[in-house]
Amino acid sequence: MVTIRLTRRGGKKEPFYHVVVTDSRKRQGGTTLALVGIFNPIARGKETKLRLDVAKIDAWLKKGAKASERVAALVEQYRKESGTAAAA
């Protein structure tokens, strides 16, 4: 099964996440099918906290991918903030 989930990058006490499309059987830091966004929970100043490619995410969801709970919440939050309408 294909999932859309977060994979951790960054250093100790400085979490930074990539939003990736991957096979659910692969380990968290393993190979990915596509990079569809970033999430920086400790963004300061003008740093980007959340950037998603909603078109790619929607395309993968239409193909049958499942988003993790956290990614689904981030996508919903991003759509509210940016005013992007939900597709399907």
Summary of the structure (lengths in Angstrom):
residues: 88
radius of gyration: 13.0
end to end distance: 20.6
largest distance: 38.7
contacts: 219
relative contact order: 0.22
helix: 26%
strand: 35%
